[in-house]
C-alpha cells in the first residue's frame, strides 16, 4: 500500500508551493490529493522577489482540487502539506479544515508548512504552542502570538513539523518531508 499526502489550500495559493510538492509526491510514488473549500479549479498566484521592499504577485496557472475540506477522511492520509500564498488567510475560516489540521498535529504525522501557511494555524494556535518554526518574515508576529518560537532560518525542522520561509526553500523542505513520510507507518 502506498503513502498518501493531503495538500490543503484554496484560491491565491502560491503556485510553486502547491505544484512543486504535489508533483514531488507523485514522482516518489506517493499519492497526493488537494483539498480546498470546494472541489474546483483553483487560481494560483506567483510571488517574486524583485526590486520592491516586499514580494510582487502575478496570476499563475490553475490547478484542480480533488475534494472539499468537508469530504476529507483524515485517517486515510499519512502526511499534510500547507502551502502559502494568500490562501491560508481565507481558508482558515473553514471549520472542517481546522479539524483536519489539528488531527495531523495530534497524531504526529509529518506536516510541511511553507511561507504564509503559518497563518492557517492562528485559529488553532494551541497546536503549535511551545513549538519552533519558521515562516515568511512578515508572519513572525503571528507565529509568536500563537506561542511558537519564530526561528529566523530559511527552513526548520521541529520533530514532525517542517517549516520554510518561502518557495526558494522548497528543496530543503521537501527533502526532509519526503524522508519523514517514507519513515512513517502507512495509515491509508
C-alpha positions in Angstrom: 0.0 0.0 0.0 1.4 3.4 -0.9 1.6 6.5 1.2 -1.0 9.3 0.8 -0.4 13.0 1.3 -3.1 15.7 1.8 -2.4 19.2 0.5 -4.8 21.9 1.9 -5.2 25.2 0.1 -7.5 27.5 -1.8 -7.6 30.3 -4.3 -4.5 32.5 -4.3 -2.1 29.7 -3.3 1.5 30.4 -4.2 1.9 28.4 -7.4 5.3 26.9 -6.7 4.3 25.9 -3.2 1.4 23.8 -4.4 2.8 22.5 -7.8 6.3 21.5 -6.5 5.1 19.4 -3.5 2.3 17.9 -5.5 4.5 16.7 -8.3 7.3 15.8 -6.0 5.0 13.4 -4.1 3.8 11.8 -7.4 7.4 11.4 -8.5 8.1 9.3 -5.4 5.0 7.2 -6.0 3.2 8.9 -3.1 -0.5 9.6 -3.8 -1.3 13.3 -3.3 -4.7 14.9 -3.1 -5.5 18.6 -2.9 -8.4 19.7 -0.7 -10.0 23.1 -0.8 -13.1 24.9 0.4 -14.9 23.2 -2.5 -13.8 21.0 -5.4 -12.9 23.2 -8.3 -10.1 24.6 -10.4 -8.0 26.8 -8.0 -6.4 30.0 -9.1 -2.7 30.2 -8.1 -0.5 33.3 -7.8 3.2 33.8 -8.5 5.1 35.7 -5.9 8.5 37.0 -6.9 11.3 38.9 -5.1 12.1 41.8 -7.5 13.3 45.3 -6.6 10.4 46.0 -4.2 10.7 46.0 -0.4 8.2 43.1 -0.4 7.2 40.4 -2.9 5.2 41.1 -6.1 2.2 39.0 -7.1 1.0 37.8 -10.6 -1.7 35.4 -11.7 -0.4 31.8 -12.0 -1.6 28.5 -13.5 -4.8 26.8 -12.4 -4.8 23.5 -10.5 -7.7 21.2 -9.8 -8.6 20.4 -6.2 -9.7 16.8 -5.7 -12.1 17.2 -2.9 -13.7 19.7 -0.5 -12.5 20.0 3.1 -15.8 18.6 4.4 -15.1 15.4 2.4 -11.7 14.7 3.8 -11.3 11.5 5.8 -8.1 12.3 7.8 -7.4 8.8 8.7 -6.6 8.0 5.0 -3.6 10.3 4.9 0.0 9.8 6.2 1.1 13.5 6.0 0.0 17.0 5.4 1.2 19.9 3.3 0.1 23.5 3.9 1.3 25.8 1.0 1.5 29.6 1.4 0.4 32.5 -0.7 -2.8 34.3 0.3 -4.9 31.2 0.5 -4.1 30.5 4.2 -5.7 33.8 5.4 -9.1 32.9 4.0 -9.2 29.1 4.2 -8.5 29.3 7.9 -12.1 30.4 8.3 -13.4 26.9 7.4 -14.1 24.8 10.5 -13.7 21.4 8.7 -10.1 22.5 7.7 -9.2 23.3 11.3 -10.2 19.8 12.4 -8.2 18.3 9.6 -5.0 20.2 10.5 -5.5 19.5 14.3 -5.6 15.8 13.5 -2.1 15.8 11.9 -0.6 17.6 14.9 -2.4 15.4 17.4 -1.2 12.2 15.6 2.4 13.4 15.0 2.1 12.8 11.3 4.6 14.8 9.1 3.5 18.3 8.4 5.1 20.7 5.9 4.2 24.4 6.2 5.5 27.0 3.8 5.7 30.7 3.9 2.3 32.3 4.8 0.9 28.8 5.5 1.5 29.5 9.2 -1.4 32.0 9.1 -3.7 29.0 8.8 -2.8 27.9 12.3 -3.9 31.1 14.1 -7.4 29.9 15.0 -5.9 26.6 16.4 -2.8 28.2 18.0 -2.6 25.5 20.7 -1.3 23.0 18.1 2.0 25.0 17.8 2.3 26.5 21.3 5.8 25.8 22.5 7.0 24.5 19.1 9.6 26.1 16.9 9.0 27.1 13.3 9.9 29.5 10.6 7.7 31.3 8.1 7.9 34.3 5.8 9.4 37.0 7.9 6.2 39.1 7.8 4.4 36.2 9.6 6.8 36.4 12.6 4.2 38.3 14.7 1.5 35.7 14.1 3.9 32.8 14.8 4.9 34.4 18.1 1.4 35.3 19.0 0.4 31.6 18.7 3.0 30.8 21.4 5.5 29.3 19.0 9.1 30.4 18.7 10.0 32.0 15.4 13.2 30.6 14.0 15.0 33.1 11.7 16.2 30.5 9.2 15.1 29.5 5.7 13.8 26.1 6.8 13.5 24.5 10.2 12.5 21.0 11.5 10.9 20.6 14.9 10.1 16.9 15.0 7.2 16.3 12.6 6.8 20.0 11.8 8.8 21.0 8.8 8.5 24.7 8.1 10.0 27.0 5.4 10.4 30.7 4.7 9.3 30.8 1.1 9.3 28.9 -2.2 13.0 29.1 -2.8 13.4 26.8 0.2 11.2 24.0 -1.2 14.2 21.7 -2.0 15.2 21.5 1.7 11.6 21.4 2.9 10.6 18.6 0.6 13.8 16.6 1.2 13.0 16.4 4.9 9.3 15.9 4.3 9.9 13.0 2.0 12.3 11.5 4.5 9.7 11.7 7.2 6.9 10.4 5.0 8.9 7.4 3.9 9.7 6.5 7.5 6.2 7.0 8.8 3.9 3.9 9.1 1.3 3.6 6.3 -2.2 4.7 7.6 -4.2 4.5 4.4 
